Amino acid sequence: MVSVTVNGQTHTFDGDSEMPLLWFLRENLNLKGTKFGCGIGQCGACTVHIDGVAVRSCIVQVSLLDGANITTIEGLAKETALHPVQQTWIDEDVPQCGYCQAGQIMAAVDFLEKYPNPSDEDINENLTNICRCGTYYRIRKAIHRAAKLKRSGM
């Protein structure tokens, strides 16, 4: 039996020990914001936070997460206030098709904890999520805007 906290709520799991976290979130908890992309941890569409760190959920087995604190895109906003990265994604009109954007946002939130004043090079080298629509320019613009908001205390 594995116990995890997802978006502030405790859940238990006693199913297939090899089930990826992605499928537990989508199928068992009905949290559909985390997307399946490649299934091998390369594209980043399935990015969530495990104990505050961005992780590709398609390659992490639920059975290895006993006691973990997991945040998905659904748990990022606080009450009625969007997370600053979510808000800048809207302000900069980042999504085109939108499929990868939850993973992009989750990766960007973790990235900004490590790089509070990032350069374009920092973003290009450290954010490896793939966007098939190629909205990388708008993603960088939104990350810079979120960093500026964070530095100003918003």
N, C-alpha and C positions, 0 to 999 in steps of 0.2 A: 504494500500500500504506500503510495506516494502522496504527499500533501504539498500543494503549492498555493501561493497567493497570487491571484491574477487580478490586476486592477483593484486591489484592496479587498478582494473577497477570497476566502480560503476554499479550495476545491481538493477533492481526493481523486486518485486514479489507481485502479488495480487491474487495468487491462493489459494489452500486449506490451511487453517490456521494450520492444523495439519501435513502438509508435513514436513518430516525430512530434515534437511540440506543435508544429504547424497544424497537424491534423487534430490533435487534442483541442487546440483553440477553436478551430473551425467546426469540427464535427461534434465534439463533446460539449463545448461551452457556447457554441453558436456565435462566436466572435468572427465575423466574416471580413473585417478590415485587413487582416493579415492575409496576404495573397500567396498563392502557389505560382512560382515562376519557372524555375529550372529543376528543382528537387535535389540539387547538388551543392547548394550554398554559394553559387557564383553570382547570381543576378541581384540578390538583395531585396526582392519584392516581399519576402517573408520576414524582414527584420523586425525584431521586438527587443525590448530591454530585459535582460536577466540580471537581477541584482544591480541595476543601473548601467549595464554595459550593453551596447548594441550587439546582437547575435542573430545569425541567420537560423531561424527556427526550423527550417526543413531538415537540418542535419543534426539536431539535438534531440536525443531520446528523452521522453518524459520521465522514464524510470531513473534518470540520472539527476533529477531536479528536486529531490525531496528537500523541502524547506526553502526553496527559491522564491524570490519575489519577482514576478513577471509583470511588465507593463506592455500593453498593446496600444495601437493607435486609438482604440476606444477609451483607454484610460489616461491618455495624455492631457486632455483638457481638465481643468479644475472647475467643477460645478458648471456655471454658464460661461466661463472665460476660456477661450481657446489658449493653448500654449502659444507663446510668441512665435515659434517657428511655424505653427499651423496658420497663424494670422498673416505672417509675411508671405506664406505660400499663396494665400488668397490675394493679398495686396499686390503681389507681383505677377499674379495670373500664371503661376507655374505650370499646372497640369495641362496636358493636351488630352490624351486619352484617359489619364489618371490612374491606370492600373498599378503602376509601380510607386505611386506617390506616398502611400502610407509607409512603405519601407524606406523611401527617400527621407521622409520627415523624421522617422525614428533614428535613422543613421545620422542625420544632421543634428538632432538634439544631443546625442552622445558626442559627436564631433565638437560641438561648440563648448562642451564642458572641458575638453582638452585644448582647444584652440579658440580662446575667447575673442581674439582679434586676428582672424585668419586672412591670409593672402589668397589670391586665386590659385597660386601654386599649392598652398596647403590643402585647399579644397580638392584640387585635381589629383593630388597624390594620395589623399587619405580617404576620400569618399569613393568607393568602388562600386556602388549600386549602379545598375544599368537602367537606362531609360531608352526604350525603343523609339520613342518619338523625338529624342534628341533635345530635350528642354534644358540642357546643361547650363546654358547662359542664364536662363531665368532661375534655375536652382541656385547658382552662385550668387546672383543678385539677391535672392531671398535670404540666403545664409548671411550675406554681409549686412542686410537690413536687420535680421534677427540679432546678430552680434552687436550691432549699434544699439538696439533696444535694450539688450541685456546689460551692456555697459552703462546705459543711462538709468538703469534701475527699474525699468518697466517690465 
